[in-house]
Amino acid sequence: MAIDMWSFGCILAELLTGYPLFPGEDEGDQLACVIELLGMPPQKLLDNSKRTKNFVNSKGHPRYCTATTLPDGSTVLTGGRSRHGKTRGPPGSKKFMTALKGCEDTQFIDFLQRCLEWDPSQRITPSQALRHPWLRRRLPRAPDSNATTDNKPAYQRHNSGSAVAKLPPAAPTSGKAKPRRQIEEMLDDGRGVDSAKLNTRTVLPKIVGR
């Protein structure tokens, strides 16, 4: 269940931006993309993983980064590059707004962060997700079905009202005659009276040379 919520968060981000949230080129680079956005995994997860040494060195630094010790004894991590030269910043250096291509929806970002918790036990559950403000906030009301006709362009309202009213009663069809119902549908469909092959054009007289 927890892995489903992680996947759900990744899918939401990709639907928003059109790009994968973690575009890793291989297993190690994939982890680097996650660490760049979420920071380092909790120590508990690192201790329980059998493959931690493949990606994290003995000092607890991700192997894709370069560690520099300053004169005061502090350590600064510098990001690295993928096999194809893509920059991967140090842990937690990328902001969600940047990863989401400028998205400023704070409720969506909070929802996404809860889906992408490193620790599965701390990750949002489906029932909790349904109660999150991002999913519960009010959306614009759907248009009133009764107002559908009123929203049509004026020419459509005119055609469907006046032209259809002037049609003669339905008569037995023979060959090329169009049933009244078919003409009504053509008018309501927005194709106008011309599409129903009703002759409403004004014929101008020919200009005769002097």
URFENJO-V686728 format. One record per residue. RES is the residue in three letters. OMEGA is omega in radians with two decimals (none if undefined). NEAR is the number of other C-alpha atoms within 12 Angstrom. D_FIRST is the distance of its C-alpha to the first C-alpha in whole Angstrom. Layout:
BEGIN
RES_OMEGA_NEAR_D_FIRST, RES_OMEGA_NEAR_D_FIRST
END
This chain:
BEGIN
MET_-3.11_15_0, ALA_3.14_24_4, ILE_3.08_21_6, ASP_3.13_17_5, MET_3.06_31_7, TRP_3.13_32_9, SER_3.12_21_10, PHE_3.11_26_11, GLY_3.13_33_13, CYS_3.14_31_15, ILE_3.12_21_15, LEU_-3.13_24_17, ALA_-3.12_32_19, GLU_3.07_20_20, LEU_-3.13_15_21, LEU_-2.99_23_23, THR_-3.05_18_25, GLY_-3.11_15_25, TYR_3.07_17_24, PRO_3.13_23_21, LEU_3.14_36_20, PHE_-3.03_32_20, PRO_-3.11_27_23, GLY_-3.14_25_24, GLU_3.08_20_26, ASP_-3.06_14_25, GLU_-3.13_18_23, GLY_3.14_28_25, ASP_3.08_31_25, GLN_3.11_24_22, LEU_3.11_33_21, ALA_3.11_39_24, CYS_3.14_38_23, VAL_-3.14_36_20, ILE_3.13_36_22, GLU_-3.12_36_25, LEU_-3.00_32_22, LEU_-3.04_30_20, GLY_-3.11_26_23, MET_3.06_30_23, PRO_3.06_30_19, PRO_-3.11_20_20, GLN_3.14_17_22, LYS_3.13_14_20, LEU_3.12_17_18, LEU_-3.13_23_21, ASP_-3.09_15_23, ASN_-3.12_13_20, SER_3.14_15_20, LYS_-3.05_11_22, ARG_-3.12_14_23, THR_-3.07_25_24, LYS_3.12_18_27, ASN_-3.01_19_27, PHE_-3.12_26_26, VAL_-3.11_27_27, ASN_-3.05_17_31, SER_3.12_13_32, LYS_3.11_16_33, GLY_3.14_23_29, HIS_3.10_30_30, PRO_-3.03_36_28, ARG_3.14_30_30, TYR_-3.13_33_30, CYS_3.03_32_32, THR_-3.12_22_36, ALA_3.10_22_36, THR_3.13_15_40, THR_-3.13_12_41, LEU_3.14_10_44, PRO_-3.14_8_47, ASP_3.10_8_45, GLY_3.13_9_43, SER_-3.10_10_40, THR_3.10_16_38, VAL_3.12_17_37, LEU_3.07_25_34, THR_-3.11_23_35, GLY_-3.14_29_33, GLY_-3.14_25_33, ARG_3.08_24_33, SER_3.14_24_31, ARG_-3.13_16_33, HIS_3.03_13_34, GLY_3.10_12_35, LYS_-3.12_18_32, THR_3.05_23_32, ARG_-3.07_36_29, GLY_3.10_29_30, PRO_-3.07_31_30, PRO_3.06_32_26, GLY_-3.07_23_26, SER_3.14_24_29, LYS_3.12_25_27, LYS_-3.14_25_26, PHE_3.14_29_24, MET_3.10_23_27, THR_-3.14_17_28, ALA_-3.12_31_25, LEU_3.04_30_24, LYS_3.05_21_28, GLY_3.11_15_30, CYS_-3.12_19_27, GLU_3.13_16_28, ASP_-3.05_17_26, THR_3.13_16_25, GLN_3.10_18_22, PHE_3.14_26_20, ILE_3.11_29_21, ASP_3.11_24_19, PHE_-3.12_33_16, LEU_3.12_37_16, GLN_3.13_33_16, ARG_3.07_30_14, CYS_-3.01_35_11, LEU_3.02_37_13, GLU_3.10_31_13, TRP_-3.06_28_14, ASP_-3.12_24_13, PRO_-3.12_21_9, SER_3.13_19_10, GLN_-3.08_18_12, ARG_-3.13_28_10, ILE_3.12_30_10, THR_3.12_25_8, PRO_-3.14_21_8, SER_3.08_13_11, GLN_3.13_19_12, ALA_-3.14_26_12, LEU_3.13_15_14, ARG_-3.11_14_17, HIS_-3.12_21_17, PRO_-3.11_18_21, TRP_3.12_20_20, LEU_-3.06_18_19, ARG_-3.10_14_21, ARG_-3.08_13_24, ARG_3.06_9_27, LEU_3.10_10_28, PRO_-3.13_7_31, ARG_3.12_8_32, ALA_3.14_10_33, PRO_3.12_12_37, ASP_-3.12_11_39, SER_3.13_10_39, ASN_-3.10_10_43, ALA_-3.10_10_43, THR_-3.12_13_43, THR_-3.11_20_46, ASP_-3.11_17_47, ASN_3.12_14_45, LYS_3.04_19_47, PRO_-3.07_17_50, ALA_-3.07_15_53, TYR_3.11_21_55, GLN_3.11_25_52, ARG_-3.14_23_53, HIS_-3.11_21_56, ASN_-3.06_31_56, SER_-3.12_30_54, GLY_-3.00_21_56, SER_-3.05_18_60, ALA_-3.13_26_60, VAL_-3.12_28_58, ALA_-3.09_15_61, LYS_-3.13_17_64, LEU_3.12_23_63, PRO_3.09_14_65, PRO_-3.12_12_64, ALA_3.13_17_62, ALA_3.10_12_65, PRO_-3.08_12_64, THR_3.09_13_63, SER_3.04_9_65, GLY_-2.95_7_64, LYS_-3.10_8_63, ALA_-3.14_16_63, LYS_3.09_22_59, PRO_3.14_21_58, ARG_-3.11_22_58, ARG_-3.12_20_54, GLN_3.13_20_53, ILE_3.10_30_55, GLU_-3.14_29_53, GLU_3.14_21_50, MET_3.11_25_51, LEU_-3.12_31_53, ASP_-3.13_28_49, ASP_3.09_21_47, GLY_-3.12_23_49, ARG_3.02_21_51, GLY_-3.09_29_54, VAL_-3.11_31_58, ASP_-3.12_16_59, SER_3.09_20_56, ALA_3.10_28_57, LYS_3.01_17_60, LEU_-3.05_21_62, ASN_3.13_12_65, THR_-3.10_13_65, ARG_3.05_9_66, THR_-3.11_6_69, VAL_3.13_7_72, LEU_3.10_6_74, PRO_3.10_6_77, LYS_3.09_6_78, ILE_-3.10_6_80, VAL_-3.13_5_84, GLY_-3.12_4_85, ARG_none_3_89
END
